[in-house]
């Protein structure tokens, strides 16, 4: 038995933060009913057509869900939604600021009629404060949180290559919903969870914020290298590839000089006598390492690093990750269904071996509408009317 079997989640969601949260609840066995706009659906369905005509973001965050098309503003749409909530344990929404409240879906509006319901609201900035009504997309939150100021090169800031502001908010929503379910098991009462994308990202910015405390210099932008530990980053090798390595302490620095660079004299060099010194002299030290690695292939450099027990990694491209030997060895890729056939999907990280994670299909828009309406007590004639009126 999966841990969330018997839990029903109703979600009015789009883009990434809420769908990523609810997909993980589905992974653990929850029934997730995704309410989508008729004819259009979650706008992430249209981001691209990279997965056999399906959108890459949508495939990633929406497997194992049931898709119900419903115009929540239609006169009869509210009745369908109320019937859904009567059987729900969790309501998740990341609609535009204030939209859920206008629909009567705020925690305050629902807590008396649905005292066991857990309501999770995900927004850019939170339900109050001067930024409450601002639109919030992933890159905008990366910018507001200060993340861009420490990411990139000396010349130019860079965004993260994936939607980390959405991911962080989705993860906090997921973990807080799990906590709320545990609390409800003890008290019998639901609660309100409010997730702010800005607050989620600022939490992840804890190290640079404290590093620059009380006006101190912030970590510099250093590309793919670590800003405050050196050497820790990518270095080119003689065959045109690069390897990633990280030195964490003075013992490792000594071994690195002696066995990897084969320049033991560097351990006596005052310019490199501590991590702070090496960070200050990083450009000079980088030249020494690049020169030594220019005589090695990437494979040879990695072999030396492994022998010296220095932390290292390949600088992989996307095709390399699909074929990663470690993931294949641990059988982490499985097949899921979709409107366009079978697709690979990564098993959820950390799922206990006591149960199989739920890995069901990515739904077509409105695929489950009629079945859900019948389940809610609507006759076939009523369902036809709802379709003809554009309510579903």
Buried (B, 14 or more C-beta within 10 A) or exposed (E): EBBBEEBBBBBBBBBBBBBBBBBBBBBBBBBBBBBBBBEEBBEBBEBEEEBEEBBEBBBBBBBBBBBBBBBBEBEBBBBBBBBBBEEBBBBBBBBEBEBBBEBBBBBEBBBEEBEEBBBBBBBBBBBEEEBBEBEBBBBBBBBBBBBBBBBBEEEEBEBBEEBBBBBBBBBBBBEBBBEBBEBBEEEEEBBBBBBBBBBBBBEBBEEBBEBBEEEEEBBEBBEEBBBBBBBBBBBBBBEEBBBBBBBEEEEBBBBBBBBBBEBEEBBEBEEBBEBEBBBBBBEEBBEBBEEBBEEBBBEBBBBBBEEBEBEBEBBEEEEEEEEBEEBEEEEBBEEBBBBBEEBEBEBBEEBEEEEEBBBBBBBBBBBBBBEBBEEBEBEEEBBEBBBEEEBB
